[in-house]
Amino acid sequence: MSVKIKYALVTGAARGIGKAIAIKLAADGYHVLINYKSNDVEAEKTKSAIVDQGGNATLLKFDVSNRTEITAVLVAWLEQHQDDAVIEVLINNAGIRNDNLLMWMEPQDWDGVIDINLTGFYNVTKALINQMMLNRYGRIVNIVSLSGLKGVPGQMNYSAAKAGVIGATKALAQEVGKRNITVNAVAPGYIKTDMTSDINENEAKAQIPANRFGEPEEVAELVSFLASKKASYISAEVISINGGLYS
């Protein structure tokens, strides 16, 4: 009986936190499936960074909110590799912001953020959970946000989506715990990525006890630990990584 190759799937891995996580998990020994929606150039850069350090990576292009694409790409990949591969680690990182006060928030601004951040988590996790259950092993780490813990004005859609993922994390962890599957969430504060490029760092860091923004690689280190066997007794937790900004 051949040994199956162990994979880790990272959604939204073309840039930012997702890219750093993908690179770190590859260094940990996983063949990384790099999911992205549209940015071919940046996704290739993530893959090249992994290959350059001696790792293995495969690009999987699909929109996490589009179930037709998930069936055509992710489910099809699972069916093609059912005999030689197992996805042990899932990092639900894909997310978008579209900030506005509720009085000015259009329905599409609400729907788009909920669809990617919350429904996308459901779509991808649903596609993989049966294999993890059968394999009696899995690590699911959901990237949420400070916004989902405390609420941020002007981010009602984003706060609601991330708070929803936090609730789902706690519920799913209880459903699958007996199968040696852990489900946790990581809640970053201000991290230096494209998503925070519109925020004035000098003004914002005055609120942060650490007096700086975090680096994507710091988040990746935490995710790497939660995705490892070392974290087998940690589940249903939301771990903040925010320089002491909110606890």
C-alpha positions as CSV (number, residue, x, y, z in Angstrom):
1,M,0.0,0.0,0.0
2,S,1.5,3.3,-1.1
3,V,2.0,6.2,1.4
4,K,-0.3,9.1,0.6
5,I,1.3,12.5,0.1
6,K,0.3,14.9,2.9
7,Y,-1.1,18.2,1.7
8,A,-2.1,21.5,3.2
9,L,-4.6,23.8,1.5
10,V,-4.4,27.5,2.1
11,T,-7.1,29.7,0.7
12,G,-6.3,33.2,-0.4
13,A,-2.6,32.3,-0.5
14,A,-1.4,34.6,-3.3
15,R,-0.5,37.5,-1.0
16,G,-0.2,38.7,2.5
17,I,-0.9,36.4,5.5
18,G,-2.0,33.6,3.2
19,K,1.3,33.7,1.3
20,A,3.4,33.6,4.5
21,I,1.4,30.7,5.9
22,A,1.8,28.7,2.6
23,I,5.5,29.3,2.7
24,K,5.8,28.2,6.3
25,L,3.7,25.1,5.9
26,A,5.8,24.0,2.9
27,A,8.9,24.4,5.2
28,D,7.1,22.2,7.7
29,G,7.0,19.5,5.1
30,Y,3.6,19.8,3.5
31,H,2.9,19.9,-0.2
32,V,0.9,23.1,-0.3
33,L,-2.2,23.7,-2.4
34,I,-2.2,27.5,-3.1
35,N,-5.7,28.7,-3.6
36,Y,-6.4,32.1,-5.1
37,K,-9.2,33.8,-6.9
38,S,-7.7,35.8,-9.7
39,N,-4.1,37.1,-9.2
40,D,-2.1,34.7,-11.3
41,V,1.1,36.7,-11.1
42,E,1.1,36.8,-7.3
43,A,0.1,33.2,-6.9
44,E,3.0,32.1,-9.1
45,K,5.3,34.2,-6.9
46,T,4.0,32.3,-3.8
47,K,4.7,29.0,-5.6
48,S,8.1,30.1,-6.7
49,A,9.0,31.1,-3.1
50,I,8.1,27.6,-1.9
51,V,9.9,25.8,-4.7
52,D,13.0,28.0,-4.2
53,Q,13.3,26.8,-0.6
54,G,13.0,23.2,-1.7
55,G,9.3,22.7,-1.1
56,N,6.4,21.5,-3.2
57,A,3.3,23.5,-4.2
58,T,0.3,23.3,-6.6
59,L,-1.9,26.2,-7.7
60,L,-5.7,25.7,-7.3
61,K,-7.5,28.7,-8.7
62,F,-11.1,29.0,-7.5
63,D,-13.4,31.5,-5.8
64,V,-14.2,30.2,-2.3
65,S,-17.7,31.8,-2.6
66,N,-18.5,30.0,-5.9
67,R,-19.7,26.5,-5.3
68,T,-19.6,25.7,-9.0
69,E,-15.9,26.5,-9.1
70,I,-15.2,24.6,-5.9
71,T,-16.8,21.5,-7.5
72,A,-15.0,22.0,-10.7
73,V,-11.6,22.6,-9.2
74,L,-11.3,21.4,-5.5
75,V,-13.7,18.5,-5.5
76,A,-12.4,17.3,-8.9
77,W,-8.8,17.5,-7.5
78,L,-9.8,15.4,-4.5
79,E,-11.4,12.8,-6.8
80,Q,-8.3,12.6,-9.0
81,H,-6.0,12.2,-6.0
82,Q,-8.1,10.0,-3.7
83,D,-5.6,7.2,-3.9
84,D,-2.3,9.1,-3.5
85,A,-3.1,12.2,-1.5
86,V,-4.7,13.4,1.7
87,I,-5.3,17.0,2.8
88,E,-4.4,17.0,6.5
89,V,-4.4,20.8,7.0
90,L,-6.9,23.4,5.9
91,I,-6.2,27.1,6.5
92,N,-9.3,29.2,5.7
93,N,-7.6,32.5,5.1
94,A,-9.4,34.0,2.0
95,G,-11.1,37.2,2.9
96,I,-12.0,40.7,1.8
97,R,-12.9,44.0,3.4
98,N,-15.4,46.5,2.0
99,D,-15.8,49.1,4.8
100,N,-18.6,51.6,5.2
101,L,-21.0,52.8,7.9
102,L,-24.3,50.9,7.9
103,M,-26.2,54.0,6.7
104,W,-24.1,54.0,3.5
105,M,-23.6,50.2,3.1
106,E,-25.2,48.9,0.0
107,P,-26.6,45.3,-0.2
108,Q,-23.8,44.2,-2.5
109,D,-21.2,45.4,0.1
110,W,-22.8,43.2,2.8
111,D,-23.3,40.2,0.5
112,G,-19.8,40.3,-1.0
113,V,-18.0,40.3,2.4
114,I,-20.3,37.7,3.9
115,D,-20.0,35.4,0.8
116,I,-16.2,35.4,0.8
117,N,-15.4,35.4,4.5
118,L,-18.2,33.3,6.0
119,T,-19.8,31.3,3.2
120,G,-16.4,30.7,1.7
121,F,-15.3,29.1,5.0
122,Y,-18.4,26.8,4.8
123,N,-17.9,25.9,1.2
124,V,-14.2,24.8,1.5
125,T,-14.5,23.1,4.8
126,K,-17.6,21.2,3.7
127,A,-15.6,19.9,0.7
128,L,-12.8,18.5,2.9
129,I,-14.3,17.5,6.2
130,N,-15.4,14.0,5.1
131,Q,-11.9,13.0,4.1
132,M,-10.5,14.3,7.4
133,M,-13.2,12.3,9.3
134,L,-12.4,9.1,7.4
135,N,-8.6,9.7,7.9
136,R,-9.2,10.3,11.6
137,Y,-6.9,13.3,11.6
138,G,-7.1,17.0,10.6
139,R,-6.1,20.5,11.4
140,I,-8.4,23.4,10.5
141,V,-7.2,26.9,11.3
142,N,-9.5,29.8,10.4
143,I,-8.1,33.3,10.0
144,V,-10.5,35.7,11.6
145,S,-9.9,39.2,13.0
146,L,-9.8,41.5,15.9
147,S,-12.9,43.0,14.1
148,G,-14.8,39.8,14.7
149,L,-14.0,39.8,18.5
150,K,-14.7,43.4,19.4
151,G,-16.5,44.9,16.5
152,V,-15.1,47.8,14.5
153,P,-17.2,50.8,13.4
154,G,-17.4,51.0,9.6
155,Q,-16.8,47.2,9.4
156,M,-20.2,45.8,10.4
157,N,-20.1,43.4,7.4
158,Y,-16.6,42.3,8.1
159,S,-17.1,42.1,11.9
160,A,-20.3,40.0,11.4
161,A,-18.6,37.6,8.9
162,K,-15.5,37.0,11.2
163,A,-17.7,36.7,14.3
164,G,-19.7,34.1,12.3
165,V,-16.5,32.1,11.6
166,I,-15.6,32.3,15.2
167,G,-18.9,30.7,16.2
168,A,-18.6,28.1,13.5
169,T,-15.1,27.3,14.7
170,K,-16.3,26.5,18.2
171,A,-19.2,24.4,17.0
172,L,-17.3,22.4,14.4
173,A,-14.5,21.7,16.9
174,Q,-17.1,19.9,19.1
175,E,-18.5,18.0,16.2
176,V,-15.2,16.5,15.0
177,G,-13.0,16.4,18.1
178,K,-13.4,12.6,18.6
179,R,-11.8,12.0,15.2
180,N,-8.5,13.8,16.2
181,I,-9.4,16.9,14.2
182,T,-8.8,20.3,15.8
183,V,-10.5,23.5,14.7
184,N,-9.1,26.8,15.9
185,A,-9.2,30.4,14.9
186,V,-6.4,33.0,14.7
187,A,-7.4,36.6,15.1
188,P,-4.8,39.1,13.8
189,G,-4.8,42.7,14.7
190,Y,-2.9,45.2,12.5
191,I,-0.6,43.2,10.2
192,K,1.5,44.7,7.4
193,T,-0.4,43.5,4.3
194,D,-2.2,44.9,1.3
195,M,-5.4,44.8,3.4
196,T,-4.0,47.3,5.9
197,S,-2.2,49.5,3.4
198,D,-5.0,52.1,3.6
199,I,-4.5,52.5,7.4
200,N,-2.1,55.2,8.7
201,E,0.5,53.0,10.6
202,N,2.0,55.9,12.6
203,E,-1.5,56.9,13.9
204,A,-2.7,53.3,14.5
205,K,0.4,52.0,16.2
206,A,-0.1,54.6,19.0
207,Q,-3.0,52.3,20.1
208,I,-0.9,49.2,20.1
209,P,1.2,48.3,23.3
210,A,3.8,46.7,21.1
211,N,4.0,50.0,19.2
212,R,4.1,48.4,15.7
213,F,2.2,46.5,13.1
214,G,2.8,42.7,13.0
215,E,4.4,40.9,10.2
216,P,2.7,38.1,8.2
217,E,5.4,35.7,9.1
218,E,4.6,36.1,12.8
219,V,1.0,35.0,12.1
220,A,2.4,32.1,10.0
221,E,4.4,30.9,12.9
222,L,1.3,30.7,15.1
223,V,-0.7,28.9,12.4
224,S,2.2,26.5,11.9
225,F,2.0,25.5,15.5
226,L,-1.8,25.1,15.5
227,A,-1.5,23.0,12.4
228,S,1.1,20.6,13.9
229,K,0.8,17.5,16.1
230,K,2.2,19.6,19.0
231,A,-1.2,21.4,19.2
232,S,-3.3,18.2,19.5
233,Y,-5.0,19.3,22.7
234,I,-5.9,22.8,21.6
235,S,-9.3,23.1,19.9
236,A,-12.2,25.5,19.7
237,E,-9.9,28.3,20.6
238,V,-9.6,31.9,19.2
239,I,-6.0,33.1,19.6
240,S,-5.3,36.7,19.2
241,I,-2.1,38.0,17.7
242,N,-2.3,41.8,17.9
243,G,0.6,43.2,20.0
244,G,-1.6,43.6,23.0
245,L,-4.1,45.9,21.3
246,Y,-7.2,44.1,22.6
247,S,-7.6,41.1,25.0
